[in-house]
Amino acid sequence: MKVAILSTYPPQKCGIATFAQDLYKSLRLASNDIIHIVAISNNEDCNFPEEVAYTIEKQELKSYVKAAHFINTYDVCIIQHEYGIFGGECGEYILTLCKLLHIPIISNLHTILPKPSIKEKEVLQELGQISNMVTVMTNWAVNMLHSIYQIPSSKIKMIPHGVPVFDYEFEKAKKKLNLKNKKVLLSFGFLGRGKGFETAIEAVKEVRDPNFTYIILGITHPNVLKEEGEAYRNSLIDKCKKLGISDKVEFVNEFATEELLKDYLTACDMYVTPYPNENQISSGTLTFALGAGAAVISTPYFYAKDLLAEERGLLFDFCDSKQLAEVINNLLEDSKLLEKYRNNARIHGEKMQWPNVGRSHVQLIHAIYNTNTKFYKRA
């Protein structure tokens, strides 16, 4: 069987691209199928790897039409959907492509807005109608797709976000990163406004453990860099200086490759996503941290409430730095409590490792193909 994955893709630096590459690798390991990538390009001269068989110019509708003819030479198309990676209003160009496909479509939805605009709802509803199956990463997202977007439950499959296989050599990782004897709170991902880093930094001021350090790992988002350079990073650094905690907060301005990320996630004691509003419906960073066996702390956005249920993690209120500091202090001052949450995360995280998730995707792909082998037109 030939499978095409439609997505952004490395060396593009975005979470969807990283996810698509991880999915590609896991499908290759879990099956004998031929897997290729159809990459969305934004007028960039990207040196894509050999698995990228075709590229689409993001803002050119004709490019989507041409790509549809190419994708029709495959047996199944898997679309990684995020509004912003496709051209047109609310990414509507992807619908033109889909209507021209004569093969089964599986759409993996990364953003499901609880309060969409009219156009956002229209695009996602139509994608759901066109697709043979849509996949989401939490049970909460299944319910929202059905209740808000009226997509039949029979067309929705929950497959968790994959995570790397971690070796859990905690002390070894700490030593490698010169963090021995440190109590580490970590955040990682592209630096940009609206992720709540200010709240986490304010909480550091109230943490009592003298060996505590908060590490923010990741480069500034490329789009932010184009617009304002490092103004946002510098504002966070200035905030640390004003609070007198520059020695407690470390900015690691490096792109988080899988190897570097695994080192930091294995070495951290706690992980925090301080997002300031509830409309975050997925988070690869939170999932990775759980998979690494960190004690995970988060604001109660939709994805976090679902993922951290059953004592898999701890929640604090949006923009509440004092409550976050209290959670951190409680964990650092009670080693049994800290280990309890680390162990709970590790047990659940193993179920989400990419080899397991890859097998789930392969099973779905084959099931959809075997029940939709007839050549048909959507347009």
N, C-alpha and C positions, 0 to 999 in steps of 0.2 A: 504494500500500500504506500502511496505517496501522500505526504501531509505537508501543507503549507501553513506556516505561522506568520500572521500579518501583525507587525508591531514596529515600534522603534527598536533599535538594537545597538549594542556597543560597536564602535567606541563612543556613540552618543551617551552622554551622562545624564540618565534619568532613571527613576525607579522602575518604570515599565520596561525599559530596555534591559536592565539587569534581570528582571523577572523572566523576560522572554528567553534570554540566554540560559538561565538556569532550567527553564522548562525544556528548551531544546536539548540540553545535555541529559536531562532525566529521561526524556522520551527515547533518546538514542540508546541509553543503557537498558531501558525496560522493554525494548521491542526491536524487531528487525526491519521496521518500517523506514522508508526513505523520508527524511525530514529536511525541509528547506525553509529559509526565512525570506519573506517579502518585507523589506524594510521601508519605513516612512522616513524620507529625508527632507530637511528644511533648508534647501539650497546650500547644503554643506558639502564640502569635498571630503566625505568620510571614506576612510580606508577600511571598508567592511571586511570581515573574515569570509572564508570561502563558502560557508554555509548560506550566505546571503545570495540568493539566486536572482533577485529582481529588486528594484527600488522604485518607490513612488514619490514624486515631488508633492510635498504636503499641500501646497496652495494651488496646484494645477488640476482642475477637474478632469481634463483629458487624460492625465496620467493615471487616474483611478480607473477610467474606462479601459485603457490599454492593459492595465494590470489585471483586470478581471479576465480578459482573454487568456493571459498567461496562467492565472490561478486555476482556470478551468481545465488545465492539463493535469491537475492533481485530483486526488480522490476525496480529500476532506480539507477544509480551511478552518483554522483556529484563529479568531480575531482577539487581540488584546485591546479591550476598549477603555479608553479614557478620553473624555471630551476634547482635551487640549492637544492631543497628538495628531488629530485629523484636521483637514482644511474645511472651510465653509463655516457658516454660523453654527455654533455648538458642535462642530465636527461632523456636519451633516453629509459631507462628501463620501463618507464611508457607506452611506445608504445607497448611493448611486452604484458603487462597486458591488455591493451585496446583491442588488436586484439583477445584476448581470451574471451572477454565478449560477451554474447548473449542478453544483456539487453540494453536499451537506456542509452546513456552517455551524460551528460551535463558537459562541461569543463568551469570552472570559471577562466579566465586568469588574473593573477596579474602582469605579466611582458610581455610587447609587445615592443620589441626593434625596433626603427626606422632604425637602421643600423646593422642588425644581421649578425653574421658570417654565412658561408654556412651551417654549422651543426645546428646552432640555428634556422635558417629559416626552414631547413628541418624538424626538430623535431616539431616545432609549426605548420607548414603546415600539416604534417601528422596527428597530434592530431586533428586539425580542420577538416580534411577529415573524420577521424574515428568517431568523435563526432556527435551526432544528433543535438546538439546546443552548441554554445559557448557564454558565457556571459562576458561582459566587463563593466567598471565602468564609462566611459565617451563617449560622442559622437565622440570625437577625436580618441579614440581607435577603434571605429567601422570603421571609415574611413581608418585608418592605416591597420587594419586587411584585409580589402578588397583590398586596393591598393598595399600593400607590400607583403602580404602573400597569396593573391588570394583566400581568403575564401569568399564564396558567401554571400552577404548581408542577404539573406534569412535565413542563419544559425547563424546570430549574433544578440544577444539581449543585449541592454544596461540596466543594473540594477545598481543604484548607490551603492557605499560603504555604509554600514549601520553605524549608530552612536547610542550611548546610548540615552535614554530619559533624558534630563537635566531639573532640576527644576528652573534654572536661578536665584537662590537666591544669587545674587552677593555679597552684603555686608556681609551676613551670612558666605559665604565661605571665604571671606577675613579675617574675624574675627577668624574663626576656624584655619586658617593657619598663624595667627599673621602677616597678611599683611595689616591691616587696615591703611588707608591713604597712602598706597604705590601705585604707578603706575607700574603695572607689565607687563613685556614682558616675554612670556614663550616659551620654546621649550621642547619637550619630545620625548622619544624613546631610543633605544639602542645607547649608546655612541660608536662612531667609526669614523675612518678617512673617508674623502670624503663626509661629510654631511654639510660642510661649517660653522661649529661652530666658526672657527677663524674669519670669516667675521662678524658674529654677535657680537662677543666680541670686535672687533676693532671699531664697530659702537657705542658701549656703551660709549666709550671715548668722543664722540661728542654729547651725549644727554644732554640737558640743564636742564631738570627738576630735582631738588634736591631730590625728593621723588621717583625717578625712580629706579627699580631693574630688572635685567634680571635673570630668573631662568631656569636652565637646569636640567630637571627631567629625571632620568632613570639610570639604571645600565649600565656598559660597556658590550658590546655584548659578550656572552659566548665564541665565537670563538676567539675574540680579547684578552680576558682574558687569554685563553690558550696559545696564541702565545707571548704576551708581557706584561701580567699583566695589571697594571693601568698606564702604561707609557703614553698613550695618554691623559687620564684624567689629569695626573700630568703636562703634557706639556701645557694644557689649563689653569690650575691653575697658572703655572709659567708665562704664557702670561698675565694673569690678573694682576699679581704682577708687571711685568715690565711696564704695561700701567698705573699702579696706580689706578686700578678700582676694587680691590678685594672686597671692600665694596659694590660694585654695581652689582656683579655677584655672584649668589648662586648656588652651585652644590648640588642637592638632589640625593644622591646615593642610591636610592631605586627602586625596580621593580615597575612599574606603574600599580598596580592593578586597576580594574575598579573604585572602590570606591575612591582611592587616585587620580586617573586621573580626575574623575569628579569634585573633590574638586578643584584641581589646575586649570582646564579648566574653571570652573565657576568663580573662583577668578581672573583670569587674565584679563587685559584690552586689551592686544594685543597678538598675537601669530605669530611666525615667523618660516618658513622653508627656511633656507639659502642655499639649495643644490647648488653645484657649476656647474652642467651641465644640459642640457635640457632633457637628456634621462630618467628621472624619470617619469614613466607613471602612477604610482599610489602612493598614500600616505595616509595611514590610519590616521596618525597624523594630517595632514592638514584637512582631512575630519572631524575628531573628533572636532577640534578647531572651524570649521565652524558651526558644530552642536551645540556647546556650546554657540554660539553667541559672539565669540571674534572678534575683528577687526583683520583680517588675513592679514599678509604681507608675500610675498614670492618672490623668484627668479622665472623667467618665464619658468620653465620646463613645459613639455607638459601637465601634469595633472593639474598643478596649473593654467595655462592659461585657460583651459577649466572650471575648477571648480569656479574660481574667476571672470569669465566674468560677465558683466552686473552689475558692481559695487558691487560685493559680497566680494571683497577684493582688495588689492593693490600689485603691482609688483615693484621690483627693479632689476637692472641688476646683472648678475652673478658676484660674488666676489667684488662687489662695496659697501664697508662699508660706504663711505660718503653718497651715495644715500640712503642707508638704514637708516642712522642716520637722514637724512633730512625728510624721511617719518615718522619716529617715532616722531621727534620734531613737525612736522605739526599736527599730531594727538593729541599729548599731549597739544599743545597750542591752539587747537580749539575743545572744548568739543562737539559742535554740529556735527563736522565732525567725531569725534570718535564715537559718538552715532549713526550716520547715518550708518557707516560700521558695527557696532555691530548689529544693528537692521536688516540690509540687510542679514547678516550672519544667524541670528536667524530664519528669515522667511524661507530662503532656507533650513537651517539645519533641520527644522521640517519635511520636506518632506523625509529626509534621515534617520529618526529614524528607529531602527530595526523592530518594529512592522509593519511599512509600507513596508520596504524592504523585510521582511520575507513573507508577503502576496504575493508580486510580485514573489518571488522564488517559492512559493507553486503553484501559478497559472501556472508558466512555467513548473514545474515538472509534473503536472497533464496533461497539454496540450501535452507535449512530450510523456508521457506514453500512453495517449489515441490515439495517432496517430502512435505509434510504438509498438504495442502489440505483433506483430508476432515474434516468436523465430527465430533467424537467427545467422549466423556465419560471423565474420569479417576476420578471418585469411585465 
